[in-house]
Amino acid sequence: MNHRRLAALLVLLLAPTAAPAQHTTTTDHPVVKQLTTEGVEAIGGARIKLLPPLVTPGMPADQQRQAFADLVGERRMDKYLQDSVVASYELDIQDLGKTADRGTIRRLDLYFVVRGNLNIIHQKNLLSGFMNNEETSQAVAESGFETYVKPVDEAAEKPSELPPAGVLSTGMSKYRFPVLEKVVVSGLVRSAGMHVDGGLVQSAISPLDLLDDPQNPTVWRPIPRGAEDDTQLGPPAPFGGFFCYLHASQLGFEKDAVLVECHAAYIEPYGWFRGRNLLASKLPLLMQHNIRDFRRKLKEAQAEQE
């Protein structure tokens, strides 16, 4: 299905490689701190600012509960906390404004609870793979357009072990991917992830200093009607990129429960969909599918360790 191809645009954001720097809490993550406080000035002067984590590992259990209740409603909490792959989730998609060239700044905020242990999520690298699944990979393979997510330095040796708590792992990847069979997007993404006691956080942003990289410029190309391969794509145009982080906290007020949050924003060029918010109609189905897939994978991973 077309909307599942969107997943690879986000899964590429979440695969750091080792480059250690010491931090103590999830909110110390330098990229997340910048994105949630002052924000970043993106292409065309647009300012991108993301919401901070709703819940953090150091927050007292009663404050965690109150924050979650304020989000979903006290009477509806059980629907979100139930131990089920079909438990409810919260998704908010907003337009934050326009750019000088008629582009739209769109922000996504997603919250859902999984039942299990945060350590298993970390050990199995489930957070990084949240946006990926077998159906997505199959759709990518059948797209007809060159598609990839891979390290810029493919010869670099991958770490054999997960980094210790508080160590920030960073990496740079290049990507290329079709969106809704309308455009092909490509460029670079800089990722950074770490874990601390009770929390995981991973970020990914388009490096603003490398948008015009000669080898891997951040651009989009239109897919003309009837086009079947790369030889038929339209000319490249600048793309402002993605800004995203995933955050997971073991909840203190509910046994064996982890709150996962995804906060992201991007600048959608007018030429993608002529100003129509097509992604807003596709993302809920994508999120529902991948949340359920995440929950199933976590249950399977836990069963293996029992």
Buried (B, 14 or more C-beta within 10 A) or exposed (E): EBBBBBBBBBBBBBBBBBBEEEBEBBBBBEBBBBBBEEBBEBBBEBEBBBEBBBBBBBBEEEBBBBBBBEBBEEEEBEBBBEEEBEBBBBBEBEEBEBBEBEBBBBBBBBBBBBBBBBEBBBEBEBBBBBBBBEBBBEBBEEBBBEBEBEBBEEEEEEEEEBBEBBBBBBBBBBBBBBBBBBBBBBBBBBBBBBBBEBBBBBBBBBBBEBBEBEEBBBBBBBBEEEBEEEEEBBEBBBBBBBBBBBBBBBBBBBEEBBBBBBBBBBBBBBBBBEEEBBBBEBBBEBBBBBBBBBBEBBBEBBEEEE
